[in-house]
């Protein structure tokens, strides 16, 4: 199975957001940057999930929707609470077990747990997963979850990215 780890794009600052943090949206720049990255990766055939699973938090859902649009609406986007607060290896294992027949899944979530889980999956690597980054892992096992990192791309490497 191929597993894309996608950290949500840049969101409004916590210090300036006065409402529930779960409702904090992406910034205009965050939407633009991730849109450029997603379109570039989809156009080159580098980002081809059969299913998009997202945290229910607004900023993750918005990031997943941008990816869904880049995929021309052909890939289902499904919220999964296990990708929100408290995401961990056990949650990832449960998600993968539930979707064992899917060949390629994109999961959209949050730090710090997202980087911690990705690092553990690829052998406790010291990774920096910036906002809007996409990583592709070729899974070797799902219990315990282990795999090989094929690539990790921050959104700012793509031409035309603001």
N, C-alpha and C positions, 0 to 999 in steps of 0.2 A: 504494500500500500504506500502511496505517496501522500505525505501530510504537509500542507502549507501552514505555517504559523504566521499570522498577520497581526501585528500590534496595531491597535486603532491609531488613526491619524491624529494630528495635533488638535487638541480640544481647547476650549476656553480655559483660562487659568482658574485654578481652584480658589485663589484669593479674591478674585473679582466676581466669581459666580456666587450668587446669593441664595440660590435654591438648592434643592436636593442634589447631591453630587451625582447620583445615578442618572439625572436628567441633563447633565452637562454636555452640550453639543460640540461638534467640530467647529473650528474656525473656518473662515472662507479660505485662508491659505492652506489649512489642513485638507479641506475638500479638494482644492485645486491640485496640491502636490500629490495626494493619493490618486486622484483621477488620472494624472499624467502617468504615474507609476503603473497603475493597474492597466491602463490602455496599452502602454508599452509592453508590459509582460504578456498580456493576452495576445497582442498582435504578433509577437515573436514566437508564440506557442509555449512560452515558459511558465505560464500560469493557466492551468487547465483543470480546475477541480470539477468533480461530478456533483459535489454538494458543498454548500457554504454553511457552516455552523457558527453562530455568533452569540456572544454574551448579550443579555437583554439590555445592558446599559446603553443609553442613547448614542454615545460617541462610537461604540463598537458597532451598533446596528447601522448607523449612518455609513461607517466604513464598509461594512458588508454590502450595503445597498449600492455603494459606488462600484464595488467589484462586480456585483450582479449586473449592473448596467453595462459595464465594460464587456461582460460576457453575453450581452444582448438579451438578458432576461431568460436565458435558456437553462440556467443553473439555479435550483431552488436555494433560497436563503431561509434558514430555520434558526430560531432562537433556542438556546440551550443554557439554562441557568447555571449549569456546572462550569461554564466558561467565564462566569462573573466572579463575584467575591469568593475567595477561598479556593480558586482553581489550583489543583495540584495533580501529581502523577496518578493518584487513585481516580480522580475525576476524568483525566485523559483516558485512562484504561477503560473506564466505564463507557465513555463516549465511543471509543474505538470498537469495543465489544458490541455495542448496540448497532454500529454501522459497519460490521465486519465484511459485508459483501460489496461495499463501495470501494472502488479502486483508488480514488483520489479525493481527499477532503481538505477544504480550507477551514481553519478555525481562526476566529477573530476574537481577541481578548486584550488583557491589560497587564501592565507591570505593577508590582515587581514579580508577581507569580508567573507571568508568561515567560520571562527570560529564565527564571529558575527552572521551570519545567522543560523548556527547550534545551537548556544546558545539560540537564540530567539525562534527557533522552539521547543526546549525542555523546555521552561519556564525560559528563561534568566539565565541559568546555567553558572557558571564560569568554562569554559572548556579550556584545553590546547590541541590544535590539531597540533601536530608536523608534520614535513614533512614526507610524506608517511603513515600517519595514516589513519585508516579506522574506521568509526563510523556507526552503524546501528540504524536507527530510525524507529519505527512503527508509521506511520502517523495516527492521529485520525481525522484530518480535513485538507482540502486543501484551504479553504478560510474563515478565515485566516489559514495559514499553522501552524499546531501544531502536536506534537507527543511526544512519549516517547523514551528516549534513552535506547536502549537495551545493547549496549556495545560500547567501544571505545578502539582501539588497535593501539599503535605505532608499527612500523615495527621491532624495536629492541627487542621485547619480544619473537620473534620466534627463535627456535633453528637453528643454522647455519647462522644466520644473521650477516653479517660483521659489 
